[in-house]
Amino acid sequence: MSTDSLATALAAIGLPGRVEARGGLAIFTAANGASFDAISRDSALCARATALATQHGFALLGLELPPAPDTGATVSGD
C-alpha cells in the first residue's frame, strides 16, 4: 500500500489531493472543491477512484468532507 502512488494516480484522473492510510482504508482529501464535487457527483469517476485504491492495495476508499463554511453559529456543549 502506497499513499503517494495512489495520490499520483488519483491526480492523473483529475482528482488532486492527499491520501492517508488507516489500515486498509485510504482516506482521500481533495485539494480543491472542484475535485470534491467531481468525485461526489460522478459515479463513473468515483468507481475509477475506488478501483485505483484497490489496485494500490487498499480495501476501502474514504472521501474526507471539506470544512464547512464558517457561519458564525455556535453549537451548545450540552
VOGU-3710 file (C-alpha; in Angstrom, 3 decimals, decimal comma):
1> mstdslatal> 0,000/0,000/0,000  1,368/3,358/-1,003  -0,433/6,599/-0,301  1,947/8,562/-2,526  1,404/6,360/-5,567  -2,374/6,380/-5,034  -2,375/10,188/-4,736  -0,409/10,381/-8,003  -2,841/8,011/-9,739  -5,858/9,969/-8,486
11> aaiglpgrve> -4,307/13,231/-9,689  -3,796/11,630/-13,106  -7,577/11,135/-13,427  -8,277/14,710/-12,364  -8,505/14,289/-8,599  -5,596/16,107/-6,990  -5,354/15,786/-3,246  -3,696/13,879/-0,464  -4,178/10,321/0,734  -3,754/8,998/4,255
21> argglaifta> -3,830/5,345/5,249  -5,557/3,793/8,227  -5,042/0,079/7,877  -6,756/-0,974/4,662  -8,620/2,332/4,392  -7,325/5,068/2,089  -8,695/8,479/3,055  -8,740/10,934/0,148  -8,825/14,664/0,862  -9,466/16,645/-2,301
31> angasfdais> -7,101/19,549/-2,958  -9,968/21,759/-4,042  -13,731/21,977/-4,059  -13,959/21,113/-7,756  -12,306/17,736/-7,169  -14,619/17,041/-4,245  -17,681/17,938/-6,327  -16,469/15,815/-9,240  -15,928/12,641/-7,225  -19,099/13,066/-5,186
41> rdsalcarat> -21,357/13,683/-8,233  -19,822/11,471/-10,946  -20,393/7,791/-10,219  -18,032/6,662/-13,016  -15,217/8,828/-11,635  -15,942/7,531/-8,140  -15,753/3,958/-9,427  -12,414/4,696/-11,135  -11,037/6,189/-7,921  -12,218/3,192/-5,911
51> alatqhgfal> -10,649/0,806/-8,427  -7,358/2,695/-8,174  -7,432/2,376/-4,390  -7,920/-1,381/-4,740  -5,101/-1,605/-7,293  -2,835/0,165/-4,799  -3,587/-2,394/-2,076  -6,379/-0,694/-0,148  -9,690/-2,348/0,723  -11,707/0,878/1,017
61> lglelppapd> -11,561/4,474/-0,173  -13,000/7,170/2,072  -13,710/10,738/0,998  -12,951/13,373/3,596  -15,502/16,164/3,533  -14,223/19,702/3,058  -14,550/22,032/6,023  -17,942/23,645/6,352  -18,037/27,376/5,782  -17,820/29,374/8,976
71> tgatvsgd> -21,290/30,760/9,548  -20,546/32,139/12,977  -23,061/29,764/14,531  -22,142/28,054/17,746  -23,033/24,603/18,985  -24,082/24,114/22,567  -21,862/21,836/24,628  -24,897/20,475/26,496
//
